[in-house]
Amino acid sequence: MSRAAEERGLAEPFKGITANGEAVKGLFPVRSTGVSTEPVRVAAEKFLAALSEEQRRKTVFPVDDVEWRKWMNVSFYVRQGIGFGEMSEAQREAAFGLMRASLSAKGMQLSRDIMKLNHTLGELNHDNFTEYSEWLYWITVMGTPSATEPWGWQLDGHHLVVNYFVLGDQVVMTPSFFGSEPARATAGKYNGTRVMQEEQDAGLAFMKSLTPQQRTAATLRTSKTGNDNLTEAFKDNVVLDYSGVPARALTDKQKRDLLTLIGLYVHNMRDDQARVRIDEVNARMDETYFAWIGGTEPDSVYYYRIHSPVVLIEFDHQKPANLRHLYPDAPYRDHIHAVMRTPNGNDYGKDLLRQHYATHPH
């Protein structure tokens, strides 16, 4: 299944997620943000220096390699790069150093907790740590870490994917995928670990804060019987028109609340870079839409989507996948998928890279 999905997904050149099949131009200028990416570069160099020559050979790819697009949420996908399971303690610490330099404290905590909950999933599958483990995550580096040339890195594994592109002091951290099954550990080694509860509850709270008229506009469907995310792995070129309630129909307070909800996702990246990204999103607030599928009771399952020319966020309660032996075949709150994209051609920083190549022939 994963190989066929990859072949289909990569069969056409990258265009990016669009509303009508054509990317809007001029949304992502190459510019100075005034926020240094030096800590990320230094951490990446330390990580690469910690690897053996053979490990580096399988970990480093060209900056424009199709490897960027080869990520998948499922546990059984064959991944490139170096896995945490094959790293020494020192190498693992260097890998975490790269993550810490690139992510916020919140984003780092979320990433580690997702990895830990993958161990919990192994426990719930009769201690199957061959398929589900805290260390079944891989890192690749694209290009050479640089202060001026484009480069980046990718973390890829079950329920955790980070694509991190750097050009000068600009960063693009999409596509990003955060989720888990289970979303809460109630026993075992990591008992008490929970992820995505704030994103879950804040989405419902925002929906409930809308007026009846706004809520009607936001609702695509009230029944939720399956999985609704549209832009996961190998969906780089999805054509997705705007739907739901437009932010221009919201009050100023509701717009601020929507921006706060978006911030829960954006602030998984370094806080200073996240502020740059939030400004970019806020500038397009009146072109932003909020859409909903499912119920609005305290125990409901649901999907919500936030979509503008510069950001796309999907949150979804999914059906059991790796815990089908424990739960009925219906969406439930213990399996969460959330994906964040940069529409109109700038996932993986590809629009920035295109502009860089246009002015710096390679």
N, C-alpha and C positions, 0 to 999 in steps of 0.2 A: 504493500500500500504506500509506504513512504517513498520508495523509489519511483513509483508511477506518479505520485503527487509532485515529486521534484522535477521529473521529466516534463510534465504538463506545465508546471509553474515557470520553468526556465526556457520553455520552447519559444517564447516571444521576448524580445528585448525589453529592458526595463523602461517603463514610461511613468510609473507612479500612480497613486490612487487619484482619480479625477471624478468630477461631477458629471461630465458628458463625454469623456474619452480624450479630451484635449487638456493638457496642463496649462494653467494660468501662468503667464510669464511675469517675471519681475518681482516675485514675492520674496525672494531670498537673496538680496544683494551681498556680494563679498564686501565686508566692511570690518572696521575695528570695533569690538565691543568694549574694549578697555578692561576686560577681565582676563587675567593671565591663565594660560593653559600649561604653564611651566611645571607645576607639580605633577600633572598627568604624564607629561613627557619624561620627566625624571623617573617616575615610578615604572613606566614602561621599559625604560632602558635598564633599570635594576632587575626587572622581571626577566628580560631577555638575557641579561648577563648571568643570571642564575641557572639558565638552561645549558645543557651540553650542546655541542655543535650539531649532533644528530637530532636532538629535540628541537633546536631552533629551525633546522631545515624543514621539519614537518609542521612547524607552528607559524612561520612567516610566509605571507602571500603578497603579491603586488597590490598596490592600493586600489587598483580598478578591477581586481579579480572577482569573478562570479561567486567566489567563496562567501562574500558578504550576504548573498541571497540564499545561501544554503544553511538555513536554520529551521528547526521544527520542534514543536512542543513535545511530541510524543517521546516516550522513554526509549523506544527501539530504533530510533533513527541513527544511522552511521555517521559519526561526526569527525571532523578534521581537527588538527591542532594537538595540544597536550591536555590530557585529562588530570583533574585533581587527584584521582586515584593512583596515577603513576608518578606523581610528584614527590620529591623528598619534603621533609618538614620545612626546610629553608626555601625551597621553590614554592611551596604552598603559601608560605608567609609573604613571599614576593608577589605572588598572584593576588593575594588579599590586599597587599599594598597598592597594587594597580587599581583594584576596585575601590579601595578607600579614598584614593586620590581623585577618582573620577565621579564617585557617587556622594550623595549627602549621607549623614549619619543615618537618616531614615531609610534611604535607599540601600545602604549597606546592611542594616539590620533586616530589612525585608528580604534581601537576597540570601543572607545566611539562614534566615528562618525558613525560606522555601526549600533550601538545600536540606535542612534538618527534617522538615516534614516529608521529604522524599524518603528519608530513613524510616520515618513513621509508617509510610506507605509500604515499605518493605516488611516491617513488623506485622502489618495487617494482612500481608500476603504470605503468611507462614514463614516469616524471616527470610524472604527472598531478596537478599541484598545483591544478587547478581544483576537483577533487573532494576531494582529501586534502591538507591543508596545516596547518602549525603555527598559522595565524591564523584558521582557520574555527571560531571560538568566539564566542559572543554573550553579552552581559550585559544583563539587565533589572533595574530597581529597582522594588519594589512599596511604595507608600506614600511617606511623607516621613521620612528619617532623623530619629530622635527619641530622647530619653532616656526618655520616658514612654509615647508612643503606639506601637502596633505598626507594624512596617515590615520590609523584608527585601530580599534580592537573589537573583538566579539567574544561574548560569553554565551554558550549554547548548551542547553540541557533541558530536562523535564520540568516544565512550568516556569522556567527562568531563561530568558533570552535578552541580552543587552547588546545592541549595536552602537558603537561609540566612535563617531567620526570627528576628526580635528583638522581645522585649517586655520593656521595662525591662532587668533584668540576666539575663533568661532567653534562651537560644538553642536553636533546634531546627535541626539541619543534616541534615534528611532530607526527601525521598528524596535520597540521594547515589549516584552511579554512577561507578565507577572501573574502567578496563580498557584493553586495547589489543590490536591485531593489526597488526604483531607485538608480542609482549611484550618482545622483545630486539632491538636493532639490532646486526647483525653486520658492517655495512658502511655506507658513505654518510656524510652530513654529521654525523649524531649517533651514529656507531658507538660501541658500548659502553653506550648507554643501556638500562636495564632497569627494568621496573616489575612490581609485585605478586609478586615472587619470595618475599619473606618471608611474605606472607599464604598463598601456595601451599604453601611448605615447612612452615610452622608448623601449617597445617591437617592435613597428612599426619602430621606428628610427633605431634600430639595424638591423631589416630585410632589410630596405632600404639602409643601409650602406654596405651590402654584394655586391660582384660583381655579374653580371648576372649569371655566372656559379655557384657560391655559392648559389645564390637565388634559382636556379633551383633545386639544390641538397636538399635545405631546404624544398621546397614546396611539401607537401603531396597531397594537393588539392587546386585549386583556388576558387572553389565554396563552400560557407558555407551556408547551409540551415537549420541546426539543432544545437543541443548542442553536443560538442565534448569532454568535460572532461571525462577521463576514470577512475580516481582514487578517486572518492568522497566517500561518506559513504558506509561502508560494501563492499569495494573493496580492502581490505587489502592484498589479495593474487593474485592480477592481474598479469598475465604474459604479459610483454610488452617489445618487443625487441627494440633495439636502431634504430632510423630512423632520417632522416634529414641530415643536413650537420655536419660532425665531426669537432670538434674544432681543431684537428690537421691539418685541411686544411685551418685554419684561420691565418691571420697575427698576430704578437704579439699585435698590437693595438686592433685588433678585439677581441682577447682573453681577453684583459683587459676590453674592452667594455662589453663583455659577462659576465665577473665576476662582473662588476658594476650592470648589470641588475639582476643577481642572488642576489646581495647584497640588492636590494630593498625589497626582501622577507626575506632574512636571518636577516637583521637588524631590523626586528620587535621584535626580542628578545633583551635582555640586550646587550648593545654595546660591553662589554668585552667578553661575551660569544659568541656574533656574530662573533667577530674576530677569535676566536678559530674555529668556524664552517666554516668561509670563507677559512681559511688555509687548512682545511680538503677538501673542495671542490676544491680549487686551485691545490692541490696536484694531483687531478684526472682530471685536465683540458683536457688533451689530450684524455681522454676516454669519454668526454662530447659531446652531440649532441644537435643541435637546429633544431626544426621542426616547420612548419607553415602550417596553413589552412586558406584560405580566400584571400581577396584582400589587396592591399598595397596603396590605395588612402587615402587621409587625413580623409575621412569619412567612410572608409571600416569597416566592422565587420570581426573579425578574432579570431583564436585560435593559441597560440604558446606553445611549450613544450621544456623544458630544462631537459636533462636526462643524468645522469652519475651513476656510481656504488654507489655513496653516496648521491645524491640528485635528486629529481624529482619535477619539478615545472610545473604546467599547468595553463594557463590563457585563459579564454573563454568568448566571448560575447554570451549570451544565449537568447533564445526566451522568450517572456513575460510569466510569470508564475502567479504572483499575480496581474498583471495589464493587463490581457488579455482583459478587457473591454475598455481599452484605446488605445491599440496598435495592429497592424496586427501580425499574427502568423509567425514571422520570427526573427532571431537573431537581436538584436539591442544594441546600445552602453549603454543603461541605465540599463542593467541587466548583471552584471559581476560576474563570479565565478573564484576564484583562489585557488588552493590547493597546498600545499607543503608536500612532503613525504621524508622519509629516506628509500631507497630501501634496499634489501638484509637483511631484518629481524630486522632492528633497529628502525622502527616506535614504538612509545610508549616506547622507550629505551629497547625493549624486548631482544635485543642481549646482551646489558650490564647486564640486569637482569639475563639472562641465565648464563653468565659468573660468576656473583656474586654468584649465587646459586651453581655453580660447585665448587667454592672455599670456600663458607660459607654455608654448608648444613643447611637447615631449616626444 
